[in-house]
Amino acid sequence: KISGTASNDDVKSNSKFTVSFEGVPFKGSYWIIALDAAYRYAAVTDQGGGSLYILSKTPKLAKALYDEAVALAARQVDASGLVVTKHNKCVYPK
């Protein structure tokens, strides 16, 4: 479990935030560069485009949606080093 806060840095687009997490001594940027119309995924990077995360509201994202998210993100950042994180022993709330 982790707790944090975010401040909106671009109220026009609602896609650029500064985030801070408890116990982390620095703030980070959180830029949404792709968002599914039904909010099933978001592709997120940092201000410099040096990171890429494909986030999902579900433990497993359908391959077609994942591929779509990566393709959209790859238009803006390098997605060639993207690695899928395994969540084999995670417990998800119902």
C-alpha positions as CSV (number, residue, x, y, z in Angstrom):
1,K,0.0,0.0,0.0
2,I,1.2,3.5,-0.8
3,S,-0.3,6.9,-0.3
4,G,0.4,10.1,-2.2
5,T,-0.9,13.3,-3.6
6,A,-1.0,14.9,-7.0
7,S,-1.4,18.5,-8.1
8,N,-2.7,19.4,-11.5
9,D,-0.1,21.3,-13.5
10,D,-2.3,21.8,-16.6
11,V,-6.0,22.4,-15.9
12,K,-6.7,22.8,-19.6
13,S,-5.7,19.2,-20.5
14,N,-6.0,17.6,-17.1
15,S,-3.1,15.4,-18.2
16,K,0.0,16.7,-16.4
17,F,0.5,16.3,-12.7
18,T,3.2,16.6,-10.0
19,V,3.0,13.6,-7.6
20,S,4.5,13.0,-4.2
21,F,4.4,9.7,-2.2
22,E,4.8,9.2,1.5
23,G,8.4,8.1,2.3
24,V,9.7,9.3,-1.1
25,P,12.0,12.3,-0.7
26,F,11.3,13.8,-4.1
27,K,8.4,14.7,-6.3
28,G,7.8,13.3,-9.8
29,S,5.9,14.2,-12.9
30,Y,3.0,12.1,-14.1
31,W,1.9,12.9,-17.6
32,I,-1.0,11.0,-19.2
33,I,-0.2,10.6,-22.9
34,A,-2.9,8.1,-23.8
35,L,-6.3,7.3,-22.2
36,D,-8.9,4.8,-23.2
37,A,-12.3,6.4,-23.9
38,A,-13.8,3.9,-21.4
39,Y,-10.9,4.5,-18.9
40,R,-9.8,0.9,-19.1
41,Y,-6.1,2.0,-19.4
42,A,-3.9,5.0,-19.3
43,A,-0.4,5.4,-20.7
44,V,1.8,7.6,-18.4
45,T,5.2,9.0,-18.7
46,D,7.3,11.6,-16.9
47,Q,8.0,15.2,-18.0
48,G,11.1,14.1,-20.0
49,G,9.5,11.1,-21.6
50,G,12.1,8.8,-20.0
51,S,9.6,6.4,-18.5
52,L,6.5,4.6,-19.6
53,Y,3.7,2.9,-17.7
54,I,0.6,1.2,-19.0
55,L,-1.9,1.4,-16.1
56,S,-5.1,-0.6,-15.9
57,K,-8.1,-0.6,-13.5
58,T,-8.1,-4.4,-13.7
59,P,-5.4,-6.9,-12.7
60,K,-5.1,-8.0,-16.3
61,L,-5.6,-5.9,-19.4
62,A,-6.8,-7.6,-22.6
63,K,-4.0,-8.0,-25.2
64,A,-5.8,-5.8,-27.8
65,L,-6.2,-3.0,-25.3
66,Y,-2.6,-3.3,-24.1
67,D,-1.3,-3.3,-27.7
68,E,-3.5,-0.2,-28.4
69,A,-2.1,1.6,-25.4
70,V,1.5,0.8,-26.3
71,A,0.9,1.9,-29.9
72,L,-0.5,5.3,-28.8
73,A,2.2,5.8,-26.3
74,A,4.9,4.9,-28.8
75,R,3.8,7.9,-30.9
76,Q,5.2,10.1,-28.1
77,V,7.9,8.2,-26.2
78,D,10.2,5.2,-26.8
79,A,8.3,2.1,-25.9
80,S,10.9,-0.4,-27.1
81,G,12.1,-1.2,-23.6
82,L,8.7,-1.7,-22.1
83,V,8.6,-4.7,-19.7
84,V,5.4,-6.3,-18.5
85,T,5.3,-6.7,-14.7
86,K,4.1,-10.0,-13.4
87,H,1.5,-9.8,-10.6
88,N,1.2,-13.5,-9.7
89,K,0.9,-13.2,-5.9
90,C,-0.9,-9.9,-5.6
91,V,-4.2,-9.8,-3.7
92,Y,-6.8,-7.4,-5.2
93,P,-9.7,-5.9,-3.2
94,K,-13.2,-6.8,-4.4
